[in-house]
Amino acid sequence: MPSNTEGGRSRNMGISSRRRFLTMLLTAGAAAMLASMIPNAITNNGQGIESTTANNSAISSVINESRANQLITNGSTVNITVPTASHISAIKTFPTNKTQQVNVDAVAVSNATNNTGSTSNVTNVSLTPLDDWYIVQIGPTPQVNIGNYMLVVDGLVNNPLNLTYSELTSMPTTTIIDTLQCVSDPYFLKAMVKWIGVPLKYVLNAAGVQSGATKVILYGADGYTSDLPLWKAMENDTLIAFMADGQPLLATHGYPVRLVVPRWWGYKYVKWLVKITVTNENYLGYWESRGYPDVARKNGD
């Protein structure tokens, strides 16, 4: 009997030793994994989880920003009135900065907008290549079939429209140079773009805006919405754009058409535009309803 007891005790001690050894291995592995994750979690003085990484590689992730009101641009701090937690649920891709900029020697249009927001003929402008733009969106990129694409214009209009892509692109166009810029990080998230598109004003006039209308609601194929006061929608260089830098839009940048709102922040530039509704209601879009300024001027323009 004693020998059996001792044998059982020996076996138990062997099992216990193996368990302790396995526990030590698991603990060491967890510690190593945690250590490898720490550098990726530290960003910009520890004020968020957003990181551009040392080699400026592209990042696409769910961003939780806590530095919305103090952003660093060219070494100086600028104050921007946006919510304290901005673009929490947005998917972001940062520019790679690996592609040479495209030089434009001259833009022969009378209403080209340069990066200061003024209107003039623009020469010697460096455009940001399409594959090096930043991306901010609320969900996956929708795949829009150009064959059955339709831009609906409804609401307080006398003549509701259902425009095909070919009908839209056959309308009179305007060419502008404009800086697309994200309010949550205006230094890193920006692109200089040559847009070609139909003035939104032209489409609204074709639909016949009724008296009493005050706003335009814009819908993207991904479920995103934004809005413009009617006076901004009727400015000559607010565009329904279908080309950028001489090429059709990329799917990630709003193909087949997107809104362009010069001198205003990028959250007004609705991608994959499928519907425009004219209203007299105080509608607020996706980010506007979350506290972003409804009148989204960059420089008081």
Backbone torsions as a table, in degrees:
resi	resn	phi	psi	omega
1	MET	NA	-49.5	178.5
2	PRO	-57.6	-40.2	-178.9
3	SER	-62.3	-38.8	177.3
4	ASN	-63.4	-41.1	179.7
5	THR	-63.1	-44.2	179.7
6	GLU	-65.1	-39.3	178.2
7	GLY	-62.0	-42.1	178.2
8	GLY	-63.6	-39.6	-179.8
9	ARG	-64.3	-39.2	179.8
10	SER	-64.0	-43.2	178.9
11	ARG	-62.7	-42.3	-179.5
12	ASN	-62.6	-40.3	179.7
13	MET	-65.9	-35.6	177.5
14	GLY	-65.2	-43.3	178.9
15	ILE	-63.3	-43.3	-179.4
16	SER	-62.2	-40.0	179.6
17	SER	-64.6	-40.9	178.8
18	ARG	-64.6	-39.0	178.9
19	ARG	-63.5	-42.3	178.8
20	ARG	-63.2	-39.1	179.4
21	PHE	-63.8	-44.3	177.8
22	LEU	-63.1	-40.0	179.0
23	THR	-61.3	-40.8	178.9
24	MET	-64.2	-40.3	179.2
25	LEU	-64.0	-45.4	180.0
26	LEU	-62.7	-41.7	179.9
27	THR	-63.7	-42.9	178.9
28	ALA	-64.3	-40.5	178.8
29	GLY	-64.2	-42.4	178.9
30	ALA	-63.7	-39.4	179.1
31	ALA	-64.6	-40.5	179.3
32	ALA	-65.8	-40.9	179.1
33	MET	-63.3	-44.1	179.5
34	LEU	-61.6	-42.1	-179.8
35	ALA	-62.1	-37.2	-179.1
36	SER	-72.0	-23.6	-178.3
37	MET	-84.2	-24.8	-172.7
38	ILE	-58.7	-46.3	-178.8
39	PRO	-58.8	-33.3	-179.2
40	ASN	-74.7	-18.3	-177.9
41	ALA	-90.6	-13.5	-177.2
42	ILE	-93.3	125.2	-178.3
43	THR	-142.7	142.8	169.0
44	ASN	34.8	67.2	-179.9
45	ASN	62.7	24.9	175.1
46	GLY	73.6	24.3	-174.5
47	GLN	-99.0	17.7	176.9
48	GLY	173.7	-171.8	176.4
49	ILE	-110.8	10.2	-179.6
50	GLU	-82.8	135.2	-179.1
51	SER	-142.3	136.4	175.6
52	THR	-93.1	-8.5	-178.7
53	THR	65.6	157.9	-172.8
54	ALA	-64.4	-31.6	-176.7
55	ASN	-101.2	18.1	177.5
56	ASN	56.5	31.1	179.5
57	SER	-70.5	156.5	-178.0
58	ALA	-69.8	141.6	179.0
59	ILE	-125.5	131.4	172.9
60	SER	-129.8	111.3	-173.6
61	SER	-161.2	172.3	173.2
62	VAL	-81.2	124.2	-172.5
63	ILE	-104.6	135.2	173.4
64	ASN	-120.9	97.3	-174.1
65	GLU	-96.8	137.4	175.8
66	SER	-122.6	9.3	-177.9
67	ARG	-114.8	38.9	-172.5
68	ALA	-69.4	-31.0	-175.7
69	ASN	-92.8	-8.8	176.0
70	GLN	-134.0	103.7	-177.0
71	LEU	-115.9	143.1	-177.8
72	ILE	-95.5	123.3	176.6
73	THR	-132.4	120.4	-179.3
74	ASN	52.1	36.5	175.6
75	GLY	84.3	-2.8	179.1
76	SER	-117.4	155.9	-178.3
77	THR	-93.6	132.8	175.3
78	VAL	-120.1	142.9	179.7
79	ASN	-99.5	126.9	-178.9
80	ILE	-126.3	129.9	-177.1
81	THR	-83.2	89.7	174.1
82	VAL	-135.3	165.0	-178.7
83	PRO	-57.8	154.2	-178.1
84	THR	-65.3	-24.4	174.5
85	ALA	-119.6	93.9	-172.6
86	SER	-100.1	145.1	177.7
87	HIS	51.1	40.9	-177.1
88	ILE	-58.2	-42.7	-174.1
89	SER	-102.2	16.4	-175.9
90	ALA	-87.6	144.7	170.7
91	ILE	-87.3	129.5	-177.6
92	LYS	-125.2	141.9	169.9
93	THR	-128.2	123.1	-179.7
94	PHE	-85.6	152.5	175.9
95	PRO	-60.9	148.9	178.2
96	THR	-85.5	-24.5	-177.7
97	ASN	58.0	26.5	-179.4
98	LYS	-101.5	-8.9	-175.3
99	THR	-105.1	138.1	177.9
100	GLN	-66.3	141.4	178.0
101	GLN	-70.0	153.2	179.9
102	VAL	-92.3	122.0	-178.8
103	ASN	-88.4	130.0	177.2
104	VAL	-110.1	114.7	-175.9
105	ASP	-72.6	-34.7	-179.9
106	ALA	-158.8	145.3	174.5
107	VAL	-121.2	106.4	-172.0
108	ALA	-86.0	63.3	176.0
109	VAL	-135.6	149.3	-173.6
110	SER	-83.5	-17.2	-175.2
111	ASN	-119.5	27.5	176.8
112	ALA	-66.8	137.9	-176.2
113	THR	-106.0	122.2	-179.6
114	ASN	-87.3	-179.4	-171.1
115	ASN	-74.1	-3.7	174.4
116	THR	-91.7	-5.8	178.9
117	GLY	94.8	-6.8	-180.0
118	SER	-81.6	165.7	-178.8
119	THR	-110.3	124.1	-178.1
120	SER	-169.9	172.4	167.6
121	ASN	-68.9	135.0	-175.0
122	VAL	-113.5	131.2	176.5
123	THR	-130.0	157.5	176.8
124	ASN	53.6	50.7	179.7
125	VAL	-100.5	137.4	175.2
126	SER	-97.9	115.7	179.9
127	LEU	-89.0	151.6	176.1
128	THR	-87.6	123.2	-179.4
129	PRO	-57.4	146.5	-176.2
130	LEU	-55.6	-38.1	-176.3
131	ASP	-79.3	3.2	178.7
132	ASP	-121.0	15.3	173.3
133	TRP	-72.7	155.8	169.1
134	TYR	-78.2	162.1	177.6
135	ILE	-132.3	131.3	169.5
136	VAL	-133.8	124.8	177.6
137	GLN	-153.5	160.9	-173.1
138	ILE	-90.0	-6.8	-179.1
139	GLY	-166.3	-166.7	-179.3
140	PRO	-61.9	156.5	177.8
141	THR	-71.8	119.7	178.9
142	PRO	-73.1	147.7	176.6
143	GLN	-101.3	105.1	-175.9
144	VAL	-95.0	126.1	179.2
145	ASN	-83.2	113.1	-176.7
146	ILE	-63.3	-25.4	-178.5
147	GLY	-65.5	-32.8	179.0
148	ASN	-118.8	20.1	179.2
149	TYR	-64.8	140.4	177.6
150	MET	-144.3	130.1	172.9
151	LEU	-100.7	113.9	-177.5
152	VAL	-92.7	133.4	174.4
153	VAL	-123.3	115.9	-175.9
154	ASP	-143.3	-166.3	-178.8
155	GLY	94.3	-136.7	-176.7
156	LEU	-82.1	66.9	178.1
157	VAL	-131.9	151.9	180.0
158	ASN	-82.2	-23.7	-174.9
159	ASN	-136.1	81.7	179.5
160	PRO	-54.6	143.1	-175.5
161	LEU	-119.8	149.4	169.4
162	ASN	-131.6	95.0	-171.3
163	LEU	-97.6	127.7	171.6
164	THR	-76.9	169.1	179.2
165	TYR	-61.7	-43.2	-178.7
166	SER	-67.1	-36.9	177.4
167	GLU	-65.9	-41.6	-179.3
168	LEU	-65.3	-47.2	-175.7
169	THR	-73.5	-11.8	176.4
170	SER	-87.4	-4.6	178.0
171	MET	-78.0	163.6	177.8
172	PRO	-58.0	138.3	-175.6
173	THR	-116.1	162.6	176.2
174	THR	-130.8	144.5	177.1
175	THR	-115.3	129.7	178.8
176	ILE	-136.9	157.5	168.1
177	ILE	-105.3	131.4	-171.6
178	ASP	-150.1	149.1	176.7
179	THR	-99.8	111.4	173.4
180	LEU	-80.8	127.0	-168.7
181	GLN	-147.9	134.0	-178.8
182	CYS	-89.3	132.3	-177.8
183	VAL	-66.0	-26.6	-175.4
184	SER	-80.3	-16.2	178.7
185	ASP	-161.5	73.0	-169.3
186	PRO	-70.4	-14.2	179.3
187	TYR	-84.4	-48.8	-178.2
188	PHE	-84.4	-31.3	-175.5
189	LEU	-103.4	82.2	178.7
190	LYS	-155.0	158.9	178.7
191	ALA	-152.5	134.6	173.2
192	MET	-90.0	123.8	-168.9
193	VAL	-133.2	140.7	168.3
194	LYS	-97.8	110.3	-176.9
195	TRP	-99.0	145.4	167.2
196	ILE	-125.8	128.4	-179.6
197	GLY	-167.7	177.4	178.5
198	VAL	-92.0	129.4	176.0
199	PRO	-57.0	131.1	176.8
200	LEU	-56.1	-34.5	178.5
201	LYS	-56.8	-40.3	-179.2
202	TYR	-63.2	-44.4	-179.9
203	VAL	-66.7	-41.6	179.8
204	LEU	-65.7	-39.1	177.3
205	ASN	-65.4	-36.5	177.4
206	ALA	-64.9	-33.2	178.7
207	ALA	-79.6	-23.3	179.4
208	GLY	78.2	81.8	-179.2
209	VAL	-68.3	131.4	-179.0
210	GLN	-80.3	153.9	177.2
211	SER	-65.0	145.2	-178.1
212	GLY	96.1	-13.9	177.3
213	ALA	-69.7	140.8	-177.3
214	THR	-128.8	-19.1	-174.4
215	LYS	-142.3	160.4	173.9
216	VAL	-124.7	127.5	177.3
217	ILE	-100.7	135.0	-176.1
218	LEU	-120.7	130.3	-174.3
219	TYR	-116.8	133.1	173.9
220	GLY	-99.2	157.7	-179.8
221	ALA	-66.4	-15.6	178.8
222	ASP	-89.0	1.7	-178.2
223	GLY	95.9	-4.9	179.0
224	TYR	-74.2	145.5	175.2
225	THR	-135.2	153.5	170.0
226	SER	-146.7	178.8	-178.5
227	ASP	-146.3	157.1	175.4
228	LEU	-133.6	141.7	167.7
229	PRO	-63.0	149.1	-174.3
230	LEU	-58.9	-35.5	-178.2
231	TRP	-64.2	-35.5	177.7
232	LYS	-73.3	-39.4	178.4
233	ALA	-61.4	-27.4	-176.5
234	MET	-92.9	3.7	175.2
235	GLU	-69.7	146.9	-171.4
236	ASN	-61.2	-30.5	-175.4
237	ASP	-103.4	11.8	168.2
238	THR	-80.2	116.6	-167.4
239	LEU	-118.3	152.7	159.9
240	ILE	-97.7	98.2	-170.4
241	ALA	-91.1	142.8	176.1
242	PHE	-127.5	-4.2	175.8
243	MET	-136.3	147.2	176.7
244	ALA	-136.2	127.9	179.9
245	ASP	53.6	37.0	176.2
246	GLY	80.6	7.0	-179.4
247	GLN	-127.0	155.1	171.4
248	PRO	-58.8	150.9	179.5
249	LEU	-59.1	145.1	170.4
250	LEU	-75.6	156.7	179.4
251	ALA	-57.2	-39.7	-178.5
252	THR	-71.9	-13.7	-178.5
253	HIS	-112.1	16.8	169.4
254	GLY	112.2	9.9	-179.5
255	TYR	-52.5	134.6	10.7
256	PRO	-91.1	-25.0	179.6
257	VAL	-140.2	152.3	176.6
258	ARG	-144.0	164.6	177.2
259	LEU	-86.6	146.8	174.8
260	VAL	-129.2	126.0	-174.0
261	VAL	-128.3	81.6	-175.5
262	PRO	-54.3	143.0	176.7
263	ARG	74.3	3.0	176.1
264	TRP	-116.3	161.0	-176.7
265	TRP	-68.2	158.0	-171.3
266	GLY	-63.2	-21.3	-178.6
267	TYR	-70.3	-7.2	174.0
268	LYS	-88.7	-11.1	-175.6
269	TYR	-86.0	71.7	-172.8
270	VAL	-60.1	125.4	177.7
271	LYS	-89.8	160.3	178.0
272	TRP	50.6	48.9	-174.0
273	LEU	-64.8	124.1	-178.6
274	VAL	-125.2	-15.0	-177.0
275	LYS	-153.3	141.9	176.1
276	ILE	-129.3	122.3	-179.7
277	THR	-119.6	125.2	177.0
278	VAL	-90.7	133.0	-173.4
279	THR	-144.9	165.9	171.0
280	ASN	-113.1	11.6	178.8
281	GLU	-92.5	155.7	179.7
282	ASN	-87.0	64.0	-179.3
283	TYR	-70.2	141.8	174.1
284	LEU	-121.0	132.9	-177.4
285	GLY	-75.8	-169.1	-173.4
286	TYR	-56.8	-55.9	-178.8
287	TRP	-80.9	-31.3	179.2
288	GLU	-62.4	-38.6	179.5
289	SER	-72.4	-11.6	177.3
290	ARG	-101.0	12.0	173.2
291	GLY	109.0	-3.2	178.7
292	TYR	-72.4	149.9	-180.0
293	PRO	-58.8	134.3	179.3
294	ASP	-74.3	-38.6	171.7
295	VAL	-95.1	101.9	-163.5
296	ALA	-99.1	46.1	180.0
297	ARG	-63.2	140.4	174.7
298	LYS	-85.9	-42.1	-174.9
299	ASN	-130.1	34.3	-179.4
300	GLY	78.2	7.5	-178.4
301	ASP	-84.9	NA	NA
